[in-house]
Amino acid sequence: MAPVNLNDLLTILPAVFIVVWACVLLLVDAFAGALGKRLTPWLTALGLVVALVLDVSAAGVQASAFNGMLEVDGFSHAINVLVLGAGLLSFFVSYDYLNRQGIAKGEYYILMLFSISGMMLMGAAADLIVVFLAVELLSIPLYILAAFAQPEPKSEEAGLKYFLLGAFAGGFLLYGVALVYGATASTRLSEIVAAVAAGLENPIFLLLGAALILIGLGFKVAAVPFHMWTPDVYEGAPSSVTAFMAVGAKVGGFAALLRVFIVAFPSLGVDLAPVLTGVVAATLIVGNVAAIAQRNIKRLLAYSSISHAGFILMAIVPYADDAVHRDTAAAALFYLLAFALTSFGAWAVVMTLERAEGKGLELSDYAGLFRKYPALALAMLVFMLSFAGVPPTLGFAGKFFLFRAVLEGGYVGLAVLGVLTSLVSAYYYLRVVVIMFMEEGKPQAAGSPLLNLTTGLTALGTVGLFFFSQPLLDWATNALLRLF
Amino acid sequence: MVPVEYYVGLSAILFTIGTLGVLTRRNAIIIFMSIELMLNSANLLFVAFARTFEALSGQIFVFFVMTVAAAEVAVGLALIVAVFRTKDTINIDEVSSLRG
């Protein structure tokens, strides 16, 4: 075994850069005085751009680092691009929002950077211990961010709930890793496969371990029945944090789920398929049905994000099916991209309309939006249509590719359930539209240049990228080439 | 040498106690202690397996887990203190105001 060398660090340069940059910014924020504090957010954005450039310039590089603990390939590059893009969008939506809410502090951005580094490692993790460490690196800063508006009681409560349930999930994940280690004498994904092929003494450990890992990561992506925290945390946390974690934690969680299950546990496909199908069905039904009853836009979007987790999980059900899993995994990556853009846009609109002390978050506060702020209402229309999966939006393309891949795999029941729950979801998304366009009211928007820019760009992206869906899907498919 | 089954059994019991503790107790500190118990039951499993495999890796993992647990304690206790200052209680049923 070679000791850690410079090459390892260079292989995962974007993630290393983000960590180092976050540490530097901690010092800048603490010691560079008033100017430093003003600069921290902008330096964060600069760091994200640099990391994005580093990652894109290394696209196509395939290597493993740290004795095979991390695997840099097209998949990890794709996850890096998604996560760094999400980080930039969160900077855009956070900057003015935090000032307006009076919670603008430098550590917000630094914690965000640390969390992003965890998400990047999730995409590259080729060892279950690294998966565990990356999950914690992703989560611990998020616990603090959820409580960032303290002493606001709701935010503190969100932080505490997220922390307790997140740590609980971490316990399941770790115990699962320990059991897999016990079954195969290794936590390296490739060695687990080799050990399974050579025959196991205790195959039950492997199955139990994989199930516990599924529970642990299921919490992170908010799949039913591990979703209880989602509405409370999404409602209580500052909206900019919610926007960040809705996208970031999902991308990270699904990245780890895809790689771990496809690479390490293909032998368990038959045993796990019914469990996974059950989880998908429960997630789709609970997420979409519970969203109908919501009156608060943040809770509505929380349940909507649960239902989208169900759609993406659909792609993981046939993970052991060699003929299908590449298409479904590519569709899942595409869906994540569509969800990320749409979700940030919708949250940007929510933040524009949110006022001090949590006012302006009821659906009734959106009445009359079209008359007073037509551009904002049209943007929200785009996001709602994309969430519901109506063309011409990225959300439609995402659902289309996903259902097509699932159907080609012969999972007709899943696809039917997906279409039916999409119809249910159209009801509550379109209700928002009806309230905005048809009802009378006096909404108050506090737009700011950066927020408006985000809303505009994501709306344009959601519609514009729809016309480039096929190239984007090809990009996702190419990203997955090395994984299998 | 104590057979590995005993360790696995003990660790499973500890994990179950931890899980039940999280689900049934209402005091945030005790819930948190139960979570630590879950992490440590996994540690026990790692060490026991590492000994049977005569491999060091499992023992090294325990150090990682302890570090993570320490970081979690730092953040978790800070959150609990912050909640206690605002609400004068850490009973999670009384803290809970978000519903729907």
Boltz contact constraints between the chains, C-beta under 6 A:
constraints:
  - contact:
      token1: [A, 129]
      token2: [B, 61]
      max_distance: 6.0
  - contact:
      token1: [A, 136]
      token2: [B, 68]
      max_distance: 6.0
  - contact:
      token1: [A, 140]
      token2: [B, 71]
      max_distance: 6.0
  - contact:
      token1: [A, 140]
      token2: [B, 75]
      max_distance: 6.0
  - contact:
      token1: [A, 143]
      token2: [B, 75]
      max_distance: 6.0
  - contact:
      token1: [A, 144]
      token2: [B, 75]
      max_distance: 6.0
  - contact:
      token1: [A, 147]
      token2: [B, 79]
      max_distance: 6.0
  - contact:
      token1: [A, 150]
      token2: [B, 82]
      max_distance: 6.0
  - contact:
      token1: [A, 151]
      token2: [B, 86]
      max_distance: 6.0
  - contact:
      token1: [A, 153]
      token2: [B, 86]
      max_distance: 6.0
  - contact:
      token1: [A, 156]
      token2: [B, 82]
      max_distance: 6.0
  - contact:
      token1: [A, 156]
      token2: [B, 83]
      max_distance: 6.0
  - contact:
      token1: [A, 156]
      token2: [B, 86]
      max_distance: 6.0
  - contact:
      token1: [A, 157]
      token2: [B, 95]
      max_distance: 6.0
  - contact:
      token1: [A, 159]
      token2: [B, 79]
      max_distance: 6.0
  - contact:
      token1: [A, 160]
      token2: [B, 79]
      max_distance: 6.0
  - contact:
      token1: [A, 160]
      token2: [B, 83]
      max_distance: 6.0
  - contact:
      token1: [A, 163]
      token2: [B, 76]
      max_distance: 6.0
  - contact:
      token1: [A, 163]
      token2: [B, 79]
      max_distance: 6.0
  - contact:
      token1: [A, 164]
      token2: [B, 31]
      max_distance: 6.0
  - contact:
      token1: [A, 167]
      token2: [B, 35]
      max_distance: 6.0
  - contact:
      token1: [A, 167]
      token2: [B, 72]
      max_distance: 6.0
  - contact:
      token1: [A, 168]
      token2: [B, 22]
      max_distance: 6.0
  - contact:
      token1: [A, 168]
      token2: [B, 35]
      max_distance: 6.0
  - contact:
      token1: [A, 171]
      token2: [B, 35]
      max_distance: 6.0
  - contact:
      token1: [A, 171]
      token2: [B, 38]
      max_distance: 6.0
  - contact:
      token1: [A, 171]
      token2: [B, 39]
      max_distance: 6.0
  - contact:
      token1: [A, 174]
      token2: [B, 39]
      max_distance: 6.0
  - contact:
      token1: [A, 174]
      token2: [B, 42]
      max_distance: 6.0
  - contact:
      token1: [A, 175]
      token2: [B, 15]
      max_distance: 6.0
  - contact:
      token1: [A, 175]
      token2: [B, 42]
      max_distance: 6.0
  - contact:
      token1: [A, 178]
      token2: [B, 42]
      max_distance: 6.0
  - contact:
      token1: [A, 178]
      token2: [B, 45]
      max_distance: 6.0
  - contact:
      token1: [A, 178]
      token2: [B, 46]
      max_distance: 6.0
  - contact:
      token1: [A, 181]
      token2: [B, 49]
      max_distance: 6.0
  - contact:
      token1: [A, 182]
      token2: [B, 49]
      max_distance: 6.0
  - contact:
      token1: [A, 185]
      token2: [B, 53]
      max_distance: 6.0
  - contact:
      token1: [A, 232]
      token2: [B, 98]
      max_distance: 6.0
  - contact:
      token1: [A, 235]
      token2: [B, 98]
      max_distance: 6.0
  - contact:
      token1: [A, 236]
      token2: [B, 98]
      max_distance: 6.0
  - contact:
      token1: [A, 299]
      token2: [B, 100]
      max_distance: 6.0
